[in-house]
Amino acid sequence: MSVVIVVGAQWGDEGKGKVVDLFTERADVVVRYGGGANAGHTLVIDGRKLVTHLVPSGVCHPGKSCVLGDGMVIDPQVLLDEIAQCQTRGLLMRGELLVGLGAHVILPYHKLIDGLREDRGAQTGRAIGTTRRGIGPAYEAKAARKGVRVRDLAKPARLRELVAANLDELAPLIAHLGGVAPSAQEVERWIDDALAAGRALAQHTGDASRHVAHAIGRGQHVLFEGAQGCLLDLDHGTYPYVTSSSTVAAGACQSAGIGPTAVGAVVGITKAYATRVGAGPFPTELHGEAGDRLRVAGGEFGATTGRPRRCGWLDLPALRMGARLSGMTSLALTKLDVLAGLSEVSVCVAYRLDGKELDEPPIDLDDIARAEPIYASFPGWGTLPSAARDVADLPAPARAYVETIERMAGVPFCLVSVGPDRSETIRLRDPFS
Ligand code: IMP
């Protein structure tokens, strides 16, 4: 199995950073696909935290090739800051980073529009709760075939022409949304900044699709690192409360420009409970003290925006849906330790709607608002042994919880994480074997 895709099974923040970091031990190439600086991966290496937004979590293994696929939308300044942050830790010193020349560029006006729409949405009750990183507007420009790509940063005349054409259309929109259209001086500064960033990034850019294809051709291990989660997928998620890219496993092929026949395995990541950031349906959400407890115990605050994440019980129908959408071949269960100390742990096993039991959540927003989660409850457990190396090492109630989730999700576990550190992991199957 030389090509493995890792995806978040639900609404993102499932703990992909740690899992990708572990799998990278066996990978030669790690490819981030889709999205941009809306993602945030928190890695704890030897007790030190590193937060990445664009660079794949595999960065912590020097010498492994780290690729940003053509399907991404990249904020050049964020990327440069991140490269610098990695380099102060001795990472990315050997030319490991390759940014696809076809990836799109996020410019200040994308972020401006994203923020203005959210502000307006907050007044009308229609906000998506985006990260305000300009993701949606940059993908809109791409779909309209007006986007600025990484390759354009090396061509001053072309960049100027593209920015002018974009702003010609967007200035009225900015004003309509209550913003101030940028002055000519400001636009000139944006262009100068983008060109400077382009010069600094030039050494890291290239043909990402061919690079990945050659690696696969040589039989190297390639790991695709998804951002966000399957239910935030633009086509298949809880639209319109989704992000603007393909977050399901198929998005890896699309973004990196490889065929689906190359893929050997798809690993879904799910926490032992559920979280969501931003607006949108979340039927198993816990409000009040119960939700606060999970939030604090799990450190559930956005790595990108610092927003408190909404917390709730694990939603097995949503997990089944994510598994189906991405064709998951195994699952990694993370943050089991966060549930320690609860007297009882619940899991949504199905939904009831109009007298019928559903094994996946209804996708229509009105239906999901009416659907009633059906819960199963488990006795709680105390602190987990951080030295657990097998499910059999877990306290009996935690073991029963893990085994029931695995059975009801219908996908075998390849890993169970019992703490934030690399060592606090039960490894069951190597996705590359
Ligand atoms: P956008 O991707 O910034 O446009 O935000 C759209 C929706 O996706 C919002 O609900 C965000 O909170 C959510 N979102 C985007 N990126 C992430 C992520 O990495 N983790 C969790 N939620 C995310």
Residues whose N, C-alpha, C, O or C-beta is under 5 A from the ligand:
A	BS01	IMP	W11 G12 D13 N38 A39 G40 I128 G129 T130 T131 R132 R133 I135 G136 Q228 L232 V242 T243 S244 V277 G278 A279
